[in-house]
């Protein structure tokens, strides 16, 4: 069966507005990802003081919350709670995996445009990929939204 899904361009628009000392500043950044064939958007409720595995990029075949790392071009994780922080933990690939956790404040988002990471000092290249992303509800149940955009690697 031939696919009827036609690749398209995924667009991300980030707009920042603020007024300081009566001076209004607006900045917009547009990020475009060509040849997108699929994306995943989901809202998950994370129970209070519980960690859940949100995203797994350690595979070659896509599936529920499983995405081949080579095809991920954009990701966003949003804390939809208006009062509680969310811990987002990343685990990298490699013989000696690296781990790091970030605090995502209420109603804020964390975005990334690829999965290449370096688990220590940056030495000119990314020696690892993000392999797993988990989230932890620190003080109450939290709704978490994620968006992942996949596009095939261009071949000649």
C-alpha positions as CSV (number, residue, x, y, z in Angstrom):
1,X,0.0,0.0,0.0
2,X,1.3,3.4,-0.9
3,X,1.1,6.1,1.8
4,X,-1.4,8.9,1.2
5,X,0.4,11.1,3.8
6,X,2.3,13.8,2.0
7,X,5.3,15.4,3.7
8,X,4.7,18.9,4.9
9,X,6.5,21.7,6.7
10,X,6.0,22.0,10.4
11,X,6.2,25.5,11.7
12,X,7.1,26.8,15.2
13,X,6.6,30.4,16.0
14,X,8.1,31.7,19.3
15,X,7.0,35.3,20.2
16,X,8.4,37.2,23.1
17,X,6.8,40.5,24.2
18,X,7.7,42.7,27.2
19,X,7.6,46.2,28.4
20,X,10.5,47.6,30.4
21,X,10.6,51.2,31.5
22,X,7.7,52.0,29.1
23,X,9.6,50.6,26.1
24,X,7.8,47.7,24.3
25,X,9.9,45.1,22.7
26,X,8.7,42.3,20.5
27,X,10.8,39.5,19.0
28,X,9.6,36.6,16.9
29,X,11.6,33.6,15.8
30,X,10.3,31.2,13.2
31,X,11.6,27.6,13.0
32,X,10.6,25.5,10.0
33,X,11.0,21.7,9.6
34,X,10.6,20.4,6.1
35,X,9.5,16.9,5.0
36,X,7.6,16.1,8.2
37,X,5.7,12.8,7.8
38,X,4.4,12.4,11.4
39,X,4.3,14.0,14.8
40,X,3.0,13.0,18.2
41,X,1.1,15.2,20.6
42,X,-0.2,13.9,23.9
43,X,-1.3,15.2,27.3
44,X,-0.5,12.9,30.2
45,X,-1.4,13.3,33.9
46,X,1.5,12.5,36.1
47,X,0.4,11.4,39.6
48,X,1.7,13.2,42.6
49,X,5.3,12.3,43.6
50,X,5.5,9.8,40.7
51,X,8.0,9.5,37.8
52,X,6.8,8.2,34.4
53,X,8.7,7.5,31.3
54,X,7.4,10.0,28.8
55,X,9.5,9.5,25.7
56,X,11.9,6.7,24.5
57,X,14.2,7.5,21.5
58,X,16.1,4.2,21.8
59,X,14.7,2.4,18.8
60,X,14.7,2.1,15.1
61,X,10.9,1.7,14.7
62,X,8.3,4.2,15.8
63,X,5.6,3.1,18.3
64,X,3.6,4.5,21.3
65,X,6.0,7.0,22.9
66,X,8.8,5.4,21.0
67,X,10.6,7.5,18.4
68,X,13.8,6.8,16.4
69,X,16.3,9.4,17.6
70,X,17.6,9.9,14.1
71,X,14.3,11.3,12.9
72,X,13.5,13.7,15.8
73,X,13.6,17.3,14.7
74,X,11.7,19.1,17.4
75,X,10.3,18.4,20.8
76,X,8.4,20.4,23.4
77,X,7.4,19.4,26.9
78,X,5.0,21.7,28.7
79,X,4.0,21.9,32.3
80,X,0.3,22.6,32.1
81,X,-0.1,23.2,35.9
82,X,-0.4,26.7,37.1
83,X,1.2,26.3,40.5
84,X,3.5,23.2,40.7
85,X,6.9,22.6,39.1
86,X,7.7,19.6,37.0
87,X,11.0,17.7,37.0
88,X,12.1,16.6,33.5
89,X,14.9,14.0,33.4
90,X,17.0,13.1,30.5
91,X,19.2,10.0,30.1
92,X,21.7,9.8,27.3
93,X,23.0,6.9,25.2
94,X,26.5,5.6,25.3
95,X,28.7,3.1,27.3
96,X,28.5,5.5,30.3
97,X,25.1,7.2,30.1
98,X,24.7,10.7,31.4
99,X,21.8,12.0,33.4
100,X,20.5,15.5,34.0
101,X,17.2,16.9,35.3
102,X,15.6,20.3,34.7
103,X,13.0,22.2,36.7
104,X,10.1,23.2,34.4
105,X,8.2,25.9,36.2
106,X,4.3,26.2,36.1
107,X,2.9,26.9,32.6
108,X,6.3,26.9,31.0
109,X,7.8,24.7,28.3
110,X,11.1,23.1,27.5
111,X,12.0,22.8,23.7
112,X,14.7,21.1,21.8
113,X,15.5,20.7,18.1
114,X,17.4,17.5,18.0
115,X,18.7,14.8,20.3
116,X,22.5,15.2,20.2
117,X,24.0,15.8,23.6
118,X,27.3,15.8,25.4
119,X,27.3,14.4,28.9
120,X,30.3,16.4,30.1
121,X,32.3,19.3,28.8
122,X,31.6,20.1,25.2
123,X,34.6,19.1,23.1
124,X,33.4,20.1,19.6
125,X,30.9,17.3,18.9
126,X,27.9,15.6,20.5
127,X,29.0,12.1,21.4
128,X,25.6,10.9,22.7
129,X,21.9,11.1,22.0
130,X,19.0,11.6,24.3
131,X,17.6,8.2,24.9
132,X,14.9,8.5,27.5
133,X,12.9,11.4,28.9
134,X,11.0,11.0,32.1
135,X,8.9,13.4,34.1
136,X,8.3,13.6,37.9
137,X,5.4,15.5,39.6
138,X,7.1,17.1,42.5
139,X,4.2,18.2,44.7
140,X,0.9,17.5,43.1
141,X,-0.5,15.7,40.0
142,X,0.5,17.6,36.9
143,X,-0.8,17.5,33.3
144,X,2.1,17.4,30.9
145,X,1.8,18.0,27.2
146,X,4.5,16.9,24.7
147,X,4.9,17.4,21.0
148,X,7.5,15.4,19.0
149,X,8.1,16.1,15.3
150,X,9.7,13.5,13.1
151,X,11.2,14.0,9.6
152,X,13.3,11.4,7.7
153,X,17.0,12.1,7.3
154,X,17.6,13.5,3.8
155,X,19.3,11.1,1.4
156,X,20.8,11.8,-2.0
